Amino acid sequence: MEGASPQLETSTIKRLSIYLYLATTQDYRRLLRQTSCLQELELTVERTIVSPTDLANFVSPPLTHLHPQSFSTLRFLTVHMRIDLQNGVLLSPYTNLVGDSLAQFVALESLLFNIVLQGSLTWHPVNFMPGRWGQLSKILCQPGACPKIQRVSIQVKIWAGRYRVEAERLAQRFGKFVFPAEFQRLIETRPGIDFSFVTEVVVSDLAIPLVPYMALQ
């Protein structure tokens, strides 16, 4: 049809990088549904939580919108997250990017989380309640979940700015409440997985860059 916009050919895309807006979902949902042979998926999300009533979660996990065939082809999944916590409650540290659909990947070899924390560094104790950070461990310990996975890496960077003492204290709480406590079951149940959980305090006047972009290959 003359004057019609050309449609993007998505059936052959093997590598996809998307910046996810929590409020604008239709574009990325459509794109995920149309890519049927993904091998690499990279998701980037930024979220500011101002009050305890703010929801950090997507209404439905983005992975549930993948084309069914991609659950058989995806090998590498990387998630970049920036969480700006301002006196709020972190209902899910993975902002609902991790759900039961994660267990359905039959070819997944590598799962990487790059998480940047900023804002208020005096966290409410509820943010370290058992099961929140351990949600990922629970999913991967399900029978038959991600049978080919070889590597799981979670890197948490705490941007200290001018508040190094508070940042160091927060990092210590991760060591006390999150790792290894929340991932002990995963380590014992699936010893073949190369698992790492690293907490790093970044002291800088400049915010840690987390550059959003969209790329298709």
MORA-V826473 format. One record per pair of residues at least 6 apart in sequence whose C-alpha atoms are under 6 Angstrom apart, sorted by the first residue. I is the first residue (numbers start at 1). J is the second residue. Records with the same first field share a line. If there is no record, write none. Layout:
# MORA-V826473
I: J ; J
This chain:
# MORA-V826473
10: 35
11: 35 ; 36
13: 217
14: 37 ; 38 ; 39
15: 38 ; 39 ; 40 ; 41 ; 216 ; 217
16: 41 ; 215 ; 216
17: 41 ; 42 ; 43 ; 214 ; 215
18: 43 ; 214
19: 43 ; 44 ; 45 ; 212 ; 213
20: 44 ; 45
29: 65
32: 65 ; 66
33: 65 ; 66 ; 67
36: 67 ; 69 ; 70
37: 70 ; 73
38: 70 ; 73 ; 74
39: 73 ; 74 ; 75
40: 74 ; 76
41: 77
42: 77 ; 78 ; 79
43: 79
44: 79 ; 80 ; 81
45: 81
46: 81 ; 82
47: 83
48: 83 ; 84
49: 85 ; 86 ; 88
50: 86 ; 88
51: 87 ; 88
52: 88 ; 89
56: 95
57: 95 ; 96
58: 96
61: 96 ; 97
71: 105
72: 106 ; 107
73: 107
74: 107 ; 108
75: 107 ; 108 ; 109
76: 108 ; 110
77: 111
78: 111 ; 112 ; 113
79: 113
80: 114 ; 115
81: 115
82: 115 ; 116
83: 117
84: 118 ; 119
85: 119 ; 120
86: 119 ; 120
90: 127
103: 145 ; 146
105: 146
106: 146 ; 147
107: 148
108: 148 ; 149
109: 148 ; 149 ; 150
110: 149 ; 151
111: 152
112: 152 ; 153
113: 154
114: 155
115: 156
116: 156 ; 157 ; 158
117: 158
118: 159
121: 166 ; 167
134: 182
137: 183 ; 186
150: 193 ; 194
151: 193 ; 194 ; 195
152: 195
153: 195 ; 196
154: 197
155: 197 ; 198
156: 199
157: 199 ; 200 ; 201
158: 201 ; 202
159: 202
160: 167 ; 202 ; 203
161: 203 ; 204 ; 205
